[in-house]
Amino acid sequence: MYVREPTYEVSYMFKRILVPVDGSSHSIKALSIAADFAKRYGSTVTVLVVDDGTLGPVERVAETIASISRRTGADMKTKVVRLDPNTSVATTIVEEVLKGGYDLIVISARGRSVNPDLIIGSVALSVIVNVPVSVFVVR
């Protein structure tokens, strides 16, 4: 019986990955998964940090991102965006997806401000519903 070599279609489907990170352990887990995708399939990862004023020093989040990049060997670009007071974090993420040409979003189901009784946070739900690309939700 002939067994075909794997073609890794994933490497063609998900070349550009966006990972919104808010510094929570859930978002860091999503980033680690995106780093694994990048390492295995040659994807590029852009980490989007939306500074809504509640993150504290953004440098701390950037250090965590750099640490994961070094540890995994994945090439990551970090983009920090200051939140416009007239918009939401979810809208900022959706706008970045629309103008950035991403193929996949890896997002955590829960972030820093989610009620523990909820299965999925409002930001993740809004992103899932409003983007025209695939979304990988990490729980």
DOVO-568662 format. One record per residue: residue number from 1; residue in one letter; x, y, z of N, C-alpha, C in turn. Coordinates in Angstrom, 3 decimals. Example, Ala and Ser with C-alpha at 12.3 -4.5 7.8 and 13.67 -1.06 7.14 Angstrom:
BEGIN
<site num="1" residuo="A" n_u="13.190" n_v="-5.690" n_w="7.800" ca_u="12.300" ca_v="-4.500" ca_w="7.800" c_u="13.200" c_v="-3.300" c_w="7.800"/>
<site num="2" residuo="S" n_u="12.850" n_v="-2.250" n_w="7.080" ca_u="13.670" ca_v="-1.060" ca_w="7.140" c_u="12.900" c_v="0.030" c_w="7.870"/>
//
This chain:
BEGIN
<site num="1" residuo="M" n_u="0.842" n_v="-1.176" n_w="0.000" ca_u="0.000" ca_v="0.000" ca_w="0.000" c_u="0.897" c_v="1.253" c_w="0.000"/>
<site num="2" residuo="Y" n_u="0.619" n_v="2.167" n_w="-0.884" ca_u="1.394" ca_v="3.394" ca_w="-1.014" c_u="0.883" c_v="4.446" c_w="-0.032"/>
<site num="3" residuo="V" n_u="1.795" n_v="5.005" n_w="0.755" ca_u="1.445" ca_v="6.089" ca_w="1.677" c_u="2.104" c_v="7.355" c_w="1.168"/>
<site num="4" residuo="R" n_u="1.277" n_v="8.361" n_w="0.923" ca_u="1.772" ca_v="9.635" ca_w="0.404" c_u="2.508" c_v="10.443" c_w="1.454"/>
<site num="5" residuo="E" n_u="3.529" n_v="11.147" n_w="1.032" ca_u="4.222" ca_v="12.084" ca_w="1.918" c_u="3.245" c_v="13.185" c_w="2.306"/>
<site num="6" residuo="P" n_u="3.321" n_v="13.649" n_w="3.537" ca_u="2.442" ca_v="14.771" ca_w="3.919" c_u="2.800" c_v="16.027" c_w="3.128"/>
<site num="7" residuo="T" n_u="1.780" n_v="16.805" n_w="2.781" ca_u="2.008" ca_v="18.017" ca_w="1.992" c_u="2.025" c_v="19.272" c_w="2.856"/>
<site num="8" residuo="Y" n_u="1.569" n_v="19.155" n_w="4.073" ca_u="1.527" ca_v="20.298" ca_w="4.980" c_u="0.791" c_v="21.480" c_w="4.356"/>
<site num="9" residuo="E" n_u="-0.435" n_v="21.226" n_w="3.974" ca_u="-1.267" ca_v="22.288" ca_w="3.410" c_u="-1.382" c_v="23.470" c_w="4.362"/>
<site num="10" residuo="V" n_u="-1.257" n_v="23.178" n_w="5.643" ca_u="-1.326" ca_v="24.257" ca_w="6.639" c_u="-0.277" c_v="25.323" c_w="6.354"/>
<site num="11" residuo="S" n_u="0.897" n_v="24.908" n_w="5.885" ca_u="1.964" ca_v="25.879" ca_w="5.637" c_u="1.607" c_v="26.840" c_w="4.514"/>
<site num="12" residuo="Y" n_u="0.710" n_v="26.448" n_w="3.630" ca_u="0.258" ca_v="27.337" ca_w="2.557" c_u="-0.959" c_v="28.148" c_w="2.971"/>
<site num="13" residuo="M" n_u="-1.751" n_v="27.596" n_w="3.855" ca_u="-2.989" ca_v="28.254" ca_w="4.268" c_u="-2.759" c_v="29.370" c_w="5.281"/>
<site num="14" residuo="F" n_u="-1.808" n_v="29.178" n_w="6.169" ca_u="-1.630" ca_v="30.097" ca_w="7.294" c_u="-0.211" c_v="30.659" c_w="7.329"/>
<site num="15" residuo="K" n_u="0.125" n_v="31.451" n_w="6.335" ca_u="1.462" ca_v="32.048" ca_w="6.251" c_u="1.632" c_v="33.217" c_w="7.223"/>
<site num="16" residuo="R" n_u="0.575" n_v="34.005" n_w="7.404" ca_u="0.663" ca_v="35.194" ca_w="8.265" c_u="-0.332" c_v="35.045" c_w="9.415"/>
<site num="17" residuo="I" n_u="0.192" n_v="34.985" n_w="10.627" ca_u="-0.634" ca_v="34.759" ca_w="11.814" c_u="-0.606" c_v="35.996" c_w="12.708"/>
<site num="18" residuo="L" n_u="-1.784" n_v="36.374" n_w="13.192" ca_u="-1.909" ca_v="37.475" ca_w="14.153" c_u="-2.314" c_v="36.886" c_w="15.498"/>
<site num="19" residuo="V" n_u="-1.625" n_v="37.322" n_w="16.555" ca_u="-1.944" ca_v="36.872" ca_w="17.905" c_u="-2.159" c_v="38.091" c_w="18.802"/>
<site num="20" residuo="P" n_u="-3.411" n_v="38.377" n_w="19.173" ca_u="-3.641" ca_v="39.449" ca_w="20.142" c_u="-3.215" c_v="38.980" c_w="21.532"/>
<site num="21" residuo="V" n_u="-2.409" n_v="39.779" n_w="22.215" ca_u="-1.905" ca_v="39.420" ca_w="23.543" c_u="-2.212" c_v="40.554" c_w="24.500"/>
<site num="22" residuo="D" n_u="-2.795" n_v="40.186" n_w="25.657" ca_u="-3.086" ca_v="41.186" ca_w="26.682" c_u="-2.274" c_v="40.953" c_w="27.959"/>
<site num="23" residuo="G" n_u="-1.341" n_v="40.020" n_w="27.903" ca_u="-0.509" ca_v="39.734" ca_w="29.063" c_u="-1.063" c_v="38.655" c_w="29.972"/>
<site num="24" residuo="S" n_u="-2.307" n_v="38.232" n_w="29.761" ca_u="-2.894" ca_v="37.183" ca_w="30.588" c_u="-2.256" c_v="35.841" c_w="30.265"/>
<site num="25" residuo="S" n_u="-2.366" n_v="34.910" n_w="31.198" ca_u="-1.794" ca_v="33.580" ca_w="30.965" c_u="-2.464" c_v="32.900" c_w="29.774"/>
<site num="26" residuo="H" n_u="-3.746" n_v="33.166" n_w="29.564" ca_u="-4.457" ca_v="32.581" ca_w="28.420" c_u="-3.883" c_v="33.096" c_w="27.103"/>
<site num="27" residuo="S" n_u="-3.619" n_v="34.391" n_w="27.028" ca_u="-3.095" ca_v="34.944" ca_w="25.774" c_u="-1.659" c_v="34.488" c_w="25.528"/>
<site num="28" residuo="I" n_u="-0.905" n_v="34.282" n_w="26.590" ca_u="0.468" ca_v="33.775" ca_w="26.444" c_u="0.439" c_v="32.329" c_w="25.935"/>
<site num="29" residuo="K" n_u="-0.546" n_v="31.559" n_w="26.376" ca_u="-0.716" ca_v="30.195" ca_w="25.867" c_u="-1.027" c_v="30.222" c_w="24.372"/>
<site num="30" residuo="A" n_u="-1.881" n_v="31.155" n_w="23.943" ca_u="-2.197" ca_v="31.298" ca_w="22.512" c_u="-0.942" c_v="31.660" c_w="21.730"/>
<site num="31" residuo="L" n_u="-0.112" n_v="32.523" n_w="22.299" ca_u="1.128" ca_v="32.919" ca_w="21.643" c_u="2.079" c_v="31.729" c_w="21.491"/>
<site num="32" residuo="S" n_u="2.154" n_v="30.892" n_w="22.500" ca_u="3.008" ca_v="29.698" ca_w="22.422" c_u="2.543" c_v="28.759" c_w="21.316"/>
<site num="33" residuo="I" n_u="1.247" n_v="28.629" n_w="21.155" ca_u="0.708" ca_v="27.780" ca_w="20.081" c_u="1.018" c_v="28.381" c_w="18.719"/>
<site num="34" residuo="A" n_u="0.874" n_v="29.690" n_w="18.591" ca_u="1.210" ca_v="30.355" ca_w="17.324" c_u="2.695" c_v="30.203" c_w="17.014"/>
<site num="35" residuo="A" n_u="3.540" n_v="30.258" n_w="18.043" ca_u="4.978" ca_v="30.060" ca_w="17.848" c_u="5.261" c_v="28.658" c_w="17.328"/>
<site num="36" residuo="D" n_u="4.524" n_v="27.690" n_w="17.816" ca_u="4.679" ca_v="26.322" ca_w="17.331" c_u="4.278" c_v="26.219" c_w="15.857"/>
<site num="37" residuo="F" n_u="3.181" n_v="26.854" n_w="15.490" ca_u="2.772" ca_v="26.907" ca_w="14.078" c_u="3.909" c_v="27.489" c_w="13.241"/>
<site num="38" residuo="A" n_u="4.456" n_v="28.600" n_w="13.698" ca_u="5.509" ca_v="29.290" ca_w="12.949" c_u="6.733" c_v="28.403" c_w="12.770"/>
<site num="39" residuo="K" n_u="7.095" n_v="27.735" n_w="13.819" ca_u="8.274" ca_v="26.884" ca_w="13.771" c_u="8.061" c_v="25.677" c_w="12.857"/>
<site num="40" residuo="R" n_u="6.893" n_v="25.082" n_w="12.922" ca_u="6.621" ca_v="23.879" ca_w="12.136" c_u="6.314" c_v="24.161" c_w="10.667"/>
<site num="41" residuo="Y" n_u="5.646" n_v="25.293" n_w="10.411" ca_u="5.136" ca_v="25.538" ca_w="9.062" c_u="5.713" c_v="26.774" c_w="8.389"/>
<site num="42" residuo="G" n_u="6.638" n_v="27.463" n_w="9.042" ca_u="7.272" ca_v="28.618" ca_w="8.423" c_u="6.401" c_v="29.858" c_w="8.383"/>
<site num="43" residuo="S" n_u="5.417" n_v="29.915" n_w="9.235" ca_u="4.526" ca_v="31.079" ca_w="9.287" c_u="5.233" c_v="32.256" c_w="9.951"/>
<site num="44" residuo="T" n_u="4.774" n_v="33.455" n_w="9.637" ca_u="5.252" ca_v="34.637" ca_w="10.349" c_u="4.194" c_v="35.017" c_w="11.373"/>
<site num="45" residuo="V" n_u="4.628" n_v="35.427" n_w="12.532" ca_u="3.716" ca_v="35.770" ca_w="13.618" c_u="3.846" c_v="37.245" c_w="13.947"/>
<site num="46" residuo="T" n_u="2.722" n_v="37.923" n_w="13.958" ca_u="2.664" ca_v="39.297" ca_w="14.440" c_u="1.874" c_v="39.277" c_w="15.740"/>
<site num="47" residuo="V" n_u="2.481" n_v="39.801" n_w="16.789" ca_u="1.829" ca_v="39.859" ca_w="18.092" c_u="1.264" c_v="41.259" c_w="18.254"/>
<site num="48" residuo="L" n_u="-0.045" n_v="41.335" n_w="18.438" ca_u="-0.709" ca_v="42.629" ca_w="18.593" c_u="-1.035" c_v="42.868" c_w="20.061"/>
<site num="49" residuo="V" n_u="-0.451" n_v="43.927" n_w="20.605" ca_u="-0.740" ca_v="44.337" ca_w="21.975" c_u="-1.547" c_v="45.624" c_w="21.881"/>
<site num="50" residuo="V" n_u="-2.813" n_v="45.559" n_w="22.305" ca_u="-3.663" ca_v="46.744" ca_w="22.311" c_u="-3.590" c_v="47.329" c_w="23.709"/>
<site num="51" residuo="D" n_u="-2.925" n_v="48.473" n_w="23.815" ca_u="-2.734" ca_v="49.125" ca_w="25.105" c_u="-3.977" c_v="49.951" c_w="25.426"/>
<site num="52" residuo="D" n_u="-4.807" n_v="49.389" n_w="26.295" ca_u="-6.038" ca_v="50.073" ca_w="26.681" c_u="-5.885" c_v="50.874" c_w="27.966"/>
<site num="53" residuo="G" n_u="-4.655" n_v="50.977" n_w="28.449" ca_u="-4.393" ca_v="51.739" ca_w="29.664" c_u="-4.451" c_v="50.902" c_w="30.928"/>
<site num="54" residuo="T" n_u="-4.872" n_v="49.639" n_w="30.819" ca_u="-4.969" ca_v="48.786" ca_w="32.003" c_u="-3.885" c_v="47.711" c_w="32.045"/>
<site num="55" residuo="L" n_u="-3.018" n_v="47.688" n_w="31.048" ca_u="-1.977" ca_v="46.656" ca_w="30.976" c_u="-0.827" c_v="46.892" c_w="31.933"/>
<site num="56" residuo="G" n_u="-0.694" n_v="48.096" n_w="32.399" ca_u="0.507" ca_v="48.432" ca_w="33.159" c_u="1.613" c_v="48.728" c_w="32.165"/>
<site num="57" residuo="P" n_u="2.857" n_v="48.534" n_w="32.566" ca_u="3.954" ca_v="48.783" ca_w="31.620" c_u="3.909" c_v="47.791" c_w="30.451"/>
<site num="58" residuo="V" n_u="3.759" n_v="48.321" n_w="29.255" ca_u="3.701" ca_v="47.475" ca_w="28.057" c_u="5.021" c_v="46.743" c_w="27.865"/>
<site num="59" residuo="E" n_u="6.102" n_v="47.299" n_w="28.390" ca_u="7.410" ca_v="46.673" ca_w="28.272" c_u="7.427" c_v="45.280" c_w="28.894"/>
<site num="60" residuo="R" n_u="6.641" n_v="45.101" n_w="29.978" ca_u="6.579" ca_v="43.803" ca_w="30.647" c_u="5.981" c_v="42.750" c_w="29.713"/>
<site num="61" residuo="V" n_u="4.937" n_v="43.128" n_w="28.992" ca_u="4.318" ca_v="42.221" ca_w="28.018" c_u="5.303" c_v="41.958" c_w="26.874"/>
<site num="62" residuo="A" n_u="5.989" n_v="43.013" n_w="26.420" ca_u="6.968" ca_v="42.866" ca_w="25.336" c_u="8.107" c_v="41.931" c_w="25.741"/>
<site num="63" residuo="E" n_u="8.534" n_v="41.998" n_w="27.012" ca_u="9.590" ca_v="41.094" ca_w="27.497" c_u="9.127" c_v="39.638" c_w="27.469"/>
<site num="64" residuo="T" n_u="7.884" n_v="39.400" n_w="27.842" ca_u="7.329" ca_v="38.045" ca_w="27.803" c_u="7.289" c_v="37.524" c_w="26.371"/>
<site num="65" residuo="I" n_u="6.879" n_v="38.383" n_w="25.443" ca_u="6.825" ca_v="38.011" ca_w="24.028" c_u="8.228" c_v="37.671" c_w="23.521"/>
<site num="66" residuo="A" n_u="9.193" n_v="38.513" n_w="23.841" ca_u="10.578" ca_v="38.276" ca_w="23.413" c_u="11.124" c_v="36.979" c_w="24.001"/>
<site num="67" residuo="S" n_u="10.778" n_v="36.686" n_w="25.236" ca_u="11.219" ca_v="35.456" ca_w="25.893" c_u="10.666" c_v="34.224" c_w="25.173"/>
<site num="68" residuo="I" n_u="9.401" n_v="34.263" n_w="24.805" ca_u="8.787" ca_v="33.142" ca_w="24.080" c_u="9.424" c_v="33.002" c_w="22.705"/>
<site num="69" residuo="S" n_u="9.689" n_v="34.109" n_w="22.068" ca_u="10.328" ca_v="34.074" ca_w="20.750" c_u="11.712" c_v="33.425" c_w="20.834"/>
<site num="70" residuo="R" n_u="12.497" n_v="33.812" n_w="21.835" ca_u="13.830" ca_v="33.221" ca_w="22.011" c_u="13.748" c_v="31.733" c_w="22.344"/>
<site num="71" residuo="R" n_u="12.831" n_v="31.393" n_w="23.251" ca_u="12.705" ca_v="30.006" ca_w="23.705" c_u="12.263" c_v="29.076" c_w="22.585"/>
<site num="72" residuo="T" n_u="11.345" n_v="29.539" n_w="21.746" ca_u="10.790" ca_v="28.681" ca_w="20.696" c_u="11.559" c_v="28.777" c_w="19.389"/>
<site num="73" residuo="G" n_u="12.318" n_v="29.860" n_w="19.213" ca_u="13.024" ca_v="30.061" ca_w="17.955" c_u="12.127" c_v="30.582" c_w="16.851"/>
<site num="74" residuo="A" n_u="10.911" n_v="30.985" n_w="17.202" ca_u="9.961" ca_v="31.504" ca_w="16.210" c_u="10.212" c_v="32.990" c_w="15.986"/>
<site num="75" residuo="D" n_u="10.115" n_v="33.402" n_w="14.736" ca_u="10.277" ca_v="34.800" ca_w="14.385" c_u="8.965" c_v="35.527" c_w="14.657"/>
<site num="76" residuo="M" n_u="8.998" n_v="36.502" n_w="15.559" ca_u="7.793" ca_v="37.247" ca_w="15.927" c_u="8.044" c_v="38.738" c_w="15.819"/>
<site num="77" residuo="K" n_u="7.052" n_v="39.426" n_w="15.305" ca_u="7.084" ca_v="40.884" ca_w="15.258" c_u="6.011" c_v="41.379" c_w="16.215"/>
<site num="78" residuo="T" n_u="6.357" n_v="42.314" n_w="17.067" ca_u="5.399" ca_v="42.856" ca_w="18.026" c_u="4.913" c_v="44.210" c_w="17.552"/>
<site num="79" residuo="K" n_u="3.606" n_v="44.387" n_w="17.604" ca_u="2.989" ca_v="45.659" ca_w="17.219" c_u="2.142" c_v="46.130" c_w="18.402"/>
<site num="80" residuo="V" n_u="2.483" n_v="47.295" n_w="18.938" ca_u="1.734" ca_v="47.872" ca_w="20.054" c_u="0.874" c_v="49.000" c_w="19.506"/>
<site num="81" residuo="V" n_u="-0.417" n_v="48.943" n_w="19.817" ca_u="-1.358" ca_v="49.965" ca_w="19.364" c_u="-2.045" c_v="50.556" c_w="20.589"/>
<site num="82" residuo="R" n_u="-1.993" n_v="51.873" n_w="20.700" ca_u="-2.708" ca_v="52.543" ca_w="21.790" c_u="-4.187" c_v="52.587" c_w="21.426"/>
<site num="83" residuo="L" n_u="-5.039" n_v="52.154" n_w="22.349" ca_u="-6.478" ca_v="52.094" ca_w="22.099" c_u="-7.068" c_v="53.487" c_w="21.961"/>
<site num="84" residuo="D" n_u="-7.785" n_v="53.690" n_w="20.882" ca_u="-8.524" ca_v="54.925" ca_w="20.660" c_u="-9.703" c_v="54.929" c_w="21.641"/>
<site num="85" residuo="P" n_u="-9.905" n_v="56.009" n_w="22.381" ca_u="-10.985" ca_v="56.027" ca_w="23.378" c_u="-12.383" c_v="55.860" c_w="22.777"/>
<site num="86" residuo="N" n_u="-12.507" n_v="56.058" n_w="21.474" ca_u="-13.822" ca_v="55.936" ca_w="20.835" c_u="-14.067" c_v="54.563" c_w="20.223"/>
<site num="87" residuo="T" n_u="-13.201" n_v="53.604" n_w="20.514" ca_u="-13.344" ca_v="52.270" ca_w="19.931" c_u="-13.089" c_v="51.219" c_w="21.003"/>
<site num="88" residuo="S" n_u="-13.175" n_v="49.957" n_w="20.628" ca_u="-12.971" ca_v="48.859" ca_w="21.575" c_u="-11.738" c_v="48.049" c_w="21.193"/>
<site num="89" residuo="V" n_u="-11.311" n_v="47.203" n_w="22.092" ca_u="-10.174" ca_v="46.318" ca_w="21.813" c_u="-10.522" c_v="45.407" c_w="20.636"/>
<site num="90" residuo="A" n_u="-11.728" n_v="44.851" n_w="20.641" ca_u="-12.146" ca_v="43.948" ca_w="19.558" c_u="-12.131" c_v="44.656" c_w="18.205"/>
<site num="91" residuo="T" n_u="-12.632" n_v="45.871" n_w="18.155" ca_u="-12.642" ca_v="46.636" ca_w="16.904" c_u="-11.223" c_v="46.905" c_w="16.424"/>
<site num="92" residuo="T" n_u="-10.328" n_v="47.208" n_w="17.347" ca_u="-8.929" ca_v="47.451" ca_w="16.994" c_u="-8.300" c_v="46.199" c_w="16.391"/>
<site num="93" residuo="I" n_u="-8.601" n_v="45.045" n_w="16.967" ca_u="-8.079" ca_v="43.779" ca_w="16.436" c_u="-8.648" c_v="43.513" c_w="15.045"/>
<site num="94" residuo="V" n_u="-9.947" n_v="43.683" n_w="14.882" ca_u="-10.590" ca_v="43.451" ca_w="13.583" c_u="-10.009" c_v="44.387" c_w="12.522"/>
<site num="95" residuo="E" n_u="-9.806" n_v="45.651" n_w="12.861" ca_u="-9.219" ca_v="46.602" ca_w="11.915" c_u="-7.811" c_v="46.178" c_w="11.504"/>
<site num="96" residuo="E" n_u="-7.023" n_v="45.678" n_w="12.455" ca_u="-5.674" ca_v="45.207" ca_w="12.137" c_u="-5.731" c_v="44.007" c_w="11.190"/>
<site num="97" residuo="V" n_u="-6.663" n_v="43.115" n_w="11.414" ca_u="-6.813" ca_v="41.947" ca_w="10.535" c_u="-7.161" c_v="42.399" c_w="9.124"/>
<site num="98" residuo="L" n_u="-8.081" n_v="43.329" n_w="9.010" ca_u="-8.538" ca_v="43.784" ca_w="7.699" c_u="-7.439" c_v="44.490" c_w="6.911"/>
<site num="99" residuo="K" n_u="-6.615" n_v="45.280" n_w="7.585" ca_u="-5.573" ca_v="45.998" ca_w="6.840" c_u="-4.251" c_v="45.232" c_w="6.761"/>
<site num="100" residuo="G" n_u="-4.061" n_v="44.205" n_w="7.611" ca_u="-2.785" ca_v="43.507" ca_w="7.675" c_u="-2.642" c_v="42.294" c_w="6.777"/>
<site num="101" residuo="G" n_u="-3.722" n_v="41.820" n_w="6.186" ca_u="-3.638" ca_v="40.676" ca_w="5.283" c_u="-3.266" c_v="39.363" c_w="5.966"/>
<site num="102" residuo="Y" n_u="-3.775" n_v="39.131" n_w="7.159" ca_u="-3.464" ca_v="37.909" ca_w="7.893" c_u="-4.308" c_v="36.744" c_w="7.384"/>
<site num="103" residuo="D" n_u="-3.784" n_v="35.535" n_w="7.570" ca_u="-4.488" ca_v="34.317" ca_w="7.164" c_u="-5.161" c_v="33.628" c_w="8.339"/>
<site num="104" residuo="L" n_u="-4.653" n_v="33.874" n_w="9.542" ca_u="-5.146" ca_v="33.188" ca_w="10.736" c_u="-4.964" c_v="34.088" c_w="11.950"/>
<site num="105" residuo="I" n_u="-5.931" n_v="34.004" n_w="12.853" ca_u="-5.814" ca_v="34.660" ca_w="14.152" c_u="-5.787" c_v="33.554" c_w="15.193"/>
<site num="106" residuo="V" n_u="-4.815" n_v="33.604" n_w="16.087" ca_u="-4.779" ca_v="32.690" ca_w="17.223" c_u="-5.095" c_v="33.553" c_w="18.437"/>
<site num="107" residuo="I" n_u="-6.228" n_v="33.285" n_w="19.064" ca_u="-6.706" ca_v="34.143" ca_w="20.149" c_u="-7.145" c_v="33.290" c_w="21.328"/>
<site num="108" residuo="S" n_u="-6.932" n_v="33.812" n_w="22.515" ca_u="-7.375" ca_v="33.078" ca_w="23.706" c_u="-8.861" c_v="33.333" c_w="23.926"/>
<site num="109" residuo="A" n_u="-9.535" n_v="32.320" n_w="24.441" ca_u="-10.974" ca_v="32.421" ca_w="24.681" c_u="-11.272" c_v="33.337" c_w="25.854"/>
<site num="110" residuo="R" n_u="-10.300" n_v="33.476" n_w="26.732" ca_u="-10.501" ca_v="34.308" ca_w="27.914" c_u="-9.289" c_v="35.172" c_w="28.139"/>
<site num="111" residuo="G" n_u="-9.531" n_v="36.411" n_w="28.537" ca_u="-8.435" ca_v="37.333" ca_w="28.806" c_u="-8.411" c_v="37.759" c_w="30.257"/>
<site num="112" residuo="R" n_u="-7.992" n_v="38.971" n_w="30.479" ca_u="-7.816" ca_v="39.472" ca_w="31.845" c_u="-9.116" c_v="39.833" c_w="32.534"/>
<site num="113" residuo="S" n_u="-10.106" n_v="40.286" n_w="31.790" ca_u="-11.285" ca_v="40.857" ca_w="32.442" c_u="-12.548" c_v="40.013" c_w="32.311"/>
<site num="114" residuo="V" n_u="-12.397" n_v="38.748" n_w="32.036" ca_u="-13.571" ca_v="37.922" ca_w="31.794" c_u="-14.102" c_v="37.315" c_w="33.087"/>
<site num="115" residuo="N" n_u="-15.405" n_v="37.302" n_w="33.191" ca_u="-16.094" ca_v="36.640" ca_w="34.285" c_u="-15.751" c_v="35.155" c_w="34.239"/>
<site num="116" residuo="P" n_u="-15.341" n_v="34.549" n_w="35.344" ca_u="-14.941" ca_v="33.135" ca_w="35.317" c_u="-16.080" c_v="32.185" c_w="34.928"/>
<site num="117" residuo="D" n_u="-17.317" n_v="32.648" n_w="34.984" ca_u="-18.451" ca_v="31.806" ca_w="34.614" c_u="-18.669" c_v="31.737" c_w="33.109"/>
<site num="118" residuo="L" n_u="-18.013" n_v="32.624" n_w="32.355" ca_u="-18.180" ca_v="32.641" ca_w="30.911" c_u="-17.219" c_v="31.681" c_w="30.235"/>
<site num="119" residuo="I" n_u="-17.679" n_v="31.083" n_w="29.151" ca_u="-16.844" ca_v="30.151" ca_w="28.396" c_u="-15.928" c_v="30.901" c_w="27.437"/>
<site num="120" residuo="I" n_u="-16.417" n_v="31.993" n_w="26.880" ca_u="-15.618" ca_v="32.772" ca_w="25.936" c_u="-15.821" c_v="34.253" c_w="26.239"/>
<site num="121" residuo="G" n_u="-14.762" n_v="35.009" n_w="26.137" ca_u="-14.838" ca_v="36.433" ca_w="26.432" c_u="-15.454" c_v="37.232" c_w="25.303"/>
<site num="122" residuo="S" n_u="-15.856" n_v="38.437" n_w="25.604" ca_u="-16.521" ca_v="39.287" ca_w="24.621" c_u="-15.589" c_v="39.707" c_w="23.493"/>
<site num="123" residuo="V" n_u="-14.305" n_v="39.915" n_w="23.794" ca_u="-13.358" ca_v="40.307" ca_w="22.744" c_u="-13.188" c_v="39.159" c_w="21.751"/>
<site num="124" residuo="A" n_u="-12.933" n_v="37.957" n_w="22.252" ca_u="-12.753" ca_v="36.796" ca_w="21.367" c_u="-14.011" c_v="36.554" c_w="20.545"/>
<site num="125" residuo="L" n_u="-15.158" n_v="36.616" n_w="21.165" ca_u="-16.417" ca_v="36.381" ca_w="20.450" c_u="-16.626" c_v="37.414" c_w="19.356"/>
<site num="126" residuo="S" n_u="-16.379" n_v="38.661" n_w="19.660" ca_u="-16.537" ca_v="39.722" ca_w="18.669" c_u="-15.567" c_v="39.548" c_w="17.504"/>
<site num="127" residuo="V" n_u="-14.334" n_v="39.160" n_w="17.790" ca_u="-13.346" ca_v="38.938" ca_w="16.731" c_u="-13.789" c_v="37.780" c_w="15.842"/>
<site num="128" residuo="I" n_u="-14.196" n_v="36.676" n_w="16.459" ca_u="-14.623" ca_v="35.498" ca_w="15.704" c_u="-15.752" c_v="35.842" c_w="14.735"/>
<site num="129" residuo="V" n_u="-16.704" n_v="36.610" n_w="15.208" ca_u="-17.882" ca_v="36.939" ca_w="14.407" c_u="-17.578" c_v="37.934" c_w="13.291"/>
<site num="130" residuo="N" n_u="-16.577" n_v="38.783" n_w="13.479" ca_u="-16.391" ca_v="39.911" ca_w="12.564" c_u="-15.186" c_v="39.859" c_w="11.632"/>
<site num="131" residuo="V" n_u="-14.388" n_v="38.817" n_w="11.668" ca_u="-13.235" ca_v="38.761" ca_w="10.767" c_u="-13.489" c_v="37.777" c_w="9.628"/>
<site num="132" residuo="P" n_u="-12.911" n_v="38.066" n_w="8.454" ca_u="-13.119" ca_v="37.200" ca_w="7.296" c_u="-12.057" c_v="36.103" c_w="7.142"/>
<site num="133" residuo="V" n_u="-11.300" n_v="35.819" n_w="8.214" ca_u="-10.242" ca_v="34.817" ca_w="8.149" c_u="-10.482" c_v="33.749" c_w="9.216"/>
<site num="134" residuo="S" n_u="-9.719" n_v="32.682" n_w="9.158" ca_u="-9.843" ca_v="31.602" ca_w="10.139" c_u="-9.370" c_v="32.083" c_w="11.500"/>
<site num="135" residuo="V" n_u="-10.025" n_v="31.558" n_w="12.535" ca_u="-9.678" ca_v="31.911" ca_w="13.905" c_u="-9.462" c_v="30.614" c_w="14.690"/>
<site num="136" residuo="F" n_u="-8.315" n_v="30.523" n_w="15.338" ca_u="-7.980" ca_v="29.382" ca_w="16.182" c_u="-8.158" c_v="29.868" c_w="17.603"/>
<site num="137" residuo="V" n_u="-9.145" n_v="29.308" n_w="18.331" ca_u="-9.440" ca_v="29.745" ca_w="19.693" c_u="-8.769" c_v="28.789" c_w="20.667"/>
<site num="138" residuo="V" n_u="-7.990" n_v="29.361" n_w="21.590" ca_u="-7.265" ca_v="28.578" ca_w="22.587" c_u="-7.986" c_v="28.705" c_w="23.909"/>
<site num="139" residuo="R" n_u="-8.299" n_v="27.570" n_w="24.503" ca_u="-8.971" ca_v="27.561" ca_w="25.819" c_u="-8.003" c_v="27.160" c_w="26.887"/>
//
